[in-house]
């Protein structure tokens, strides 16, 4: 059968597409790609319409419009049947690849939302990673053994940014945020201790008023970390601005700096005692950090996220391991 050619200008000269961006062309063509693949597979418009459960007239018009927008013939017509032109075969290869990627993406998001085996993207502070988060996940998975987790450790502000960007479902952070677009619930608190070298002049003490450390050098987390803000606020409340000797990104690194005699630090209790330092109770002011869970306001939860959120809220007041809780 002779190839049937309909005269039309190439795509680059089509008056309704020549000024379009590639994104606009994709939006124009995308709805018709599955129709095209179905017709190409069956080589029969009526059969394809039946398989895809769309009216034949809808399918025929979609193919004509697709060819018009591309500026090329994709099919040669042979009565009730069709066959791909060379351009059509080239186009089909890319269309099938694109539709395959869409199918994989759909399968992935459906799997992540599965109530039994879905995924939770969960962020938490570095200091929560040694004991708190592993213990929480172990307890949760006793009743939800197939739920998967994508875990992110970071400082508070960075986690909230990832939460706003949709990269996290939930995060444990401190201080408990009070910001537009976020919902946060207080879950627990930790007493902060003044950590000093074991040979420090204050090491024989059990308790200390923070004002007594006004002349000390401090090692702290970097600006932007919640614990740094709490340290600055507590020192200001005690009547001084801390003299910062070193700034770091992780609490146990700070303990190492204290052990080396490079300063003192306000830190939550360690998972295990660290040699070389002494930890003193702070009196005279409420030296604690509150731990809370945050999520996006109005953001729909998948079943696994909803289940884990409910679990976290049920742990209010007993989120932290006993030895690190404020009590």
GIHUNOR-V829795 format. One record per helix or strand of 3 or more residues. SS is the DSSP state (h for helix, s for strand). FROM is the first residue (numbers start at 1). TO is the last residue. Records with the same first field share a line. If there is no record, write none. Layout:
SS=FROM-TO / FROM-TO
This chain:
h=11-13 / 22-42 / 45-52 / 56-70 / 86-112 / 126-128 / 132-141 / 156-164 / 210-213 / 226-237 / 251-259 / 303-314 / 322-324
s=75-78 / 81-84 / 119-124 / 148-153 / 170-173 / 182-197 / 207-209 / 217-221 / 243-248 / 264-268 / 277-283 / 288-296
